[in-house]
Amino acid sequence: MIVITGAAGFIGSNIITALNQRNYRDLILVDDFSSELKQKNYAGKDYTDIIHRTEFFKWLQQKHHLVQFIIHMGARTDTAEFNWEVLNELNLEYSKNIWSACLEYGLPLVYASSAATYGLGELGYNDSHDLVPSLKPLNPYGRSKNEFDRWVLNQARGPYYWAGLKFFNVYGPNEYHKGRMASVVLQAYSQIQKTGKMKLFRSHHPEFRDGEQSRDFIYVKDVAEVVIRLMESRKAKGIYNIGTGNASTFLELVSHTFEALKMDPVIEFIDTPEDIRDKYQYFTRAEMNKLAETGLDLSFAGLKEGIFDYVVNYLNKDAFN
């Protein structure tokens, strides 16, 4: 059995799809499952059972001898969540319990960290373990992820194999339920379909022109591929960036979205709200040397390729994706 937590969510459900495509079908899905909106994410997938997250550790105590691997994607991912008690419970304490169970039962583990741990990028985007204690996340979500990374690195013992993955800006199918936390690709698609144009924040930084704020955008199918390759090879142990290693501008992203829709770009610029202006990131790019050195020989879709696949094969065929 392979356990996937956060199985009803965006990245978790894409991992299920990728596992099924490789004929992994003895899957245990762990999540809240109370959201009817997310049911489409795991409907039609091949799996053995679904377990509510509050029942998972009781189930694992009884069934751990049947489990081969745990993929822990479950978390409260809302960057606007400021209730630390919620984040502490779901992102920190729950993850500690997963880690401890893997150690006790001898189970290998891959877990989701986040590029939100890097804050404004004052120290760059290097996934060296030495930098983790010095990082300054901008919001409680990022703090909760970094606190777990710090806790992991301070443990005298851990699972015989583990990897923490710092996801950068992930986009792709099954993110429709995320609302304002959905990727800019989905937001652009939705806005273009409704209004025929796209609004972007203008630059308030002298070194960046309007629309040239940049991010490392990675297609969710590539994220799922990385997770499965790590599960199968167990070559990499530690905390790793998961991005493309390239930074693309919002202008590029929006232009590719218009092109995928066979429309001419119509882009307007609006002021970045003052309450977030001092925390706004103008540039992110994952340093990928550490993962490359594992010898996994990974490749990632370019932004245009990923957007075209997403728009043409998912968004244009299914209003809910």
N, C-alpha and C positions, 0 to 999 in steps of 0.2 A: 504493500500500500504506500501511496505518496499522499501526504497531507498538505493541503493548501489552505492557509488562513487568508481572510479577506477575499474569499473565493467568489463572492457576489460582486466584488468591486471591479474597477477598471483594469488594473494590471493583473490581478488574480484571475479574472475570467479569461483574459487573453492567454495566460499561462495554461489554463485548462484546455483551451482550444489547441494550443501548440502541442501539449502532451497527447491529446487525443489523436492528432495528426501523426504522431510517432507511435501510435498504438499503445500508449499508456492509458489504461481504462480503470484500473483499480485505484481510484482516487477518493479521498475523503475530503469533502468540502466543509470548511469551518467559517462561519460568519454569523451575523445577526439574523439575516434572512427575513426580517420583518418588513422590509421595504418592498412593496409590490412593484415599484419602479425598477428595481434591480433584477427582478425575476427573469427578465429576458436575457440577462447576461449568462445564466447557466442553464436556461431551458434548452433541451435538445442535446446537451452535452452528455458524454458517457462518464459515469462515476458510480461508486459503490454506495456511498451514503453521504448525508449531510448532517452535520452536528452543530448545534448552536454554540457560540463561543463560550457561553457560561458553563456548558456541559463538557467542554472539550477535555479538560484535564482529568476529569473522572473517567471519560472514555479512554483516554490515553493510558491511564493507570492499568486498565484492563486489557488493552489491545496493543500496547507498545511493541510486543514481540512480533507483531505482524507488519509494523511500519518500517519502511526502508529509508524514508527521507521526509523532512519537514521544510516546506517553503512558506515562510512567514511574511505575508504581505499585509496582514490586517493592521489597521491603524485609523485614528481620526486624522484625516489629512487636510482639514479646513485650516488654511493659514490665517483666517479671521476668527478662529476659536481662541478666546482669551480665558476660558475657564480652566485653570491649571489642574484642578482636581480631575476633570474629564481626561485631559491629556496625560496626566500622571498615571491614571488607572489603565487607559487603553493603550497608550504608546510606550510607557515606561515599565510599569509593574507587570502588565501582561507579557511583555517581551522578556522581562527577567524570568518570569515563570516558564516561558517557552525554552529559554536558554538552559535553565536549571533542569527541566525535564529531559532535554536532549543530553545533558551531561549525565544525569542519573540513569537513563535507559540506553545510552550508547548510540544516539541517533545523530546523523549529520544534519546540518542546518544552513539554509540561506535565508537571510532576513533583509527587509527593506529599510535602508536609511534614506537620506535625502540630501540633495544639493542645497536645500534650505539651511543646512548647518553652516554653510560658508558665509552667511550674512551678506554684507556688501562686497565681499571678496577682497577685503583689505590684505589678507594673507595669501591671496591667489586661490587657485582651485586645485591644489595638490593634495592627493589622498594619502599622504604620509601619515602614519599613526602618530608621529611626534607632534603634529600640528593640531590634533583633535582637542587637547585641553585648552588651546588658545583661541579657538574659533568663537565668533560672536554672532549667533543667529539673530535675525531681526524680529522674530515673532515667537510666541510660545510653542507653536508646532515645531519649528526648527530647533528650538531649545530642547524639546522632549526627545527629538531624534538624536541630537548631539549628546544629551545626557546618557542615553542608552549606549551610544558608541563609547563614551568615556567609561561607563560602568563595565562594558565588555572588556576593554583593554586593561582594566584594573583587576580582572579576575585571575587568580592564580591557576585555575583549571577551567577548561572549556570542553565543548564537544570535540571529538577527535577530528572532525572536519566542520568548519564554519566559514561563512563569508557574509559580510555586510555590504550592501550595494547602495551607493549614493546616486540615486536617479536624478538626472537633470530634467529638462522640460519634455515630458513624455506626452505624445499625442496619438490618437488613433481610435479604432472602434471601441464601443462599449463605455464611452465616457459621458453619454447623454444625461446621466443622472447627477452629474457633478455641479450643475448650475454655474455659478460665477467662478468656481474652481476649475471648470473645464479648460482645455487648452485654447490658445489663441486661434488655432486652426478651426476648431469647432465654432468658436465665437465669431470668427470672420465669416465662415460659411453661413451661419445663421443670420448674421447682420446683412450680408450681401443678398441673401435670398429674400429678406424682408424689405430692404430699403434700396438695393441696387448699388450700395456704396459701403465703405468701411471707414470708421473713425479710429484714428490712432493718436496716442499721446504725442504732443510735440516735445522736442528736446528742450530741457532747461539747463543743459550742460554745454559749455562752450566748445568742447572737443567732439561733440556729436551733432550731426544735422538731424532734422526732423525725420523720424522713421528709421534712423540708422542705429537705434538702440538694438543690441544683439543678444541672442541667447543660443545655447547649445540645445537644439531641438532633436529629440530621438524618437523614432517610430516605435510604437509599443510592440510590434511584432519582433523587432530587434531586441528589445528588452526581454521578451519571453525566450528568445533564442539563447541569450546570454545565461539566463537562469538555468535552462535545461542543460546547456553545455557544462556549466559548473557542476550541476547535479551528477551528470554522467561521468565527467572526468575527474572532479575533485582536485584539479590542478592548483587552484588558487585558494589560499587561506588568508583571511584578513579582511580589511575594509577597502573597497574599490569604487572608483568613479564609474558610473555607467552613463556615458554620453557618446557623441560621435567624435569629439575632439575638434569639432568645427563650430564656429559661431556664425549664425545667419541673422540678417536684419529683419525687423518686422515688415519693412517694405518688401523684401524678398518673399517672405511668407505670404503676405497678402496678395502680391502679384501672382504667385504660383496658384493661389486659391482661385483668383479670378480666371486665370488661364485654364485651370481644370474645369471651370464652369463655362468656358468658352465665352467669357465676357471681357470687355475692356475695363481696365482698372479705374475706379473712381474712389479716391482716398481723400479724406478730410482730416485735418489735425486739430486737436483740442488740447487745452491746457491740462497738464497732469494735476490732479487734485492736490491742494496745498498740504493736506494732512498726511499724504504719503510721499510727497515730493522729496523729502530729505532721506527717505528710505528706499527710493526707487533705484533698481539695478540697471545700469546702462550696458553692462557687458558681462556675460558668463561664458566660459568654455572649459569643459572638462579636460584635465590633463590625463591622458590615457596610457602613458608609458608603462605604468605599473601593471595594468591588466594585459597590455601587449606582451610584456616580458614573461607572462605565464605560458606563452606558446599556444594559446587557444586558437590563434589565427582567425579572429572574428572580423567581419565586415558589416558595415551599416549602410542603410539606404540614405541617399542624399535627400535633402529637404523636398526638392521638387518631386522626386520619385515617390517618397512617402506620402506627400499630400495628394498626388494624383491617384494613388491606390486607395487612399482613405475616401476621397471625394467621389471618385468614379465608381468604385466597387462597394462602397458602404453608404455614405451619406446620400448619394443620389438615388440609391435603391431602397433605403429604409430611413424614414424620417426620424426614427428613434435613435439612430446611431450617430 
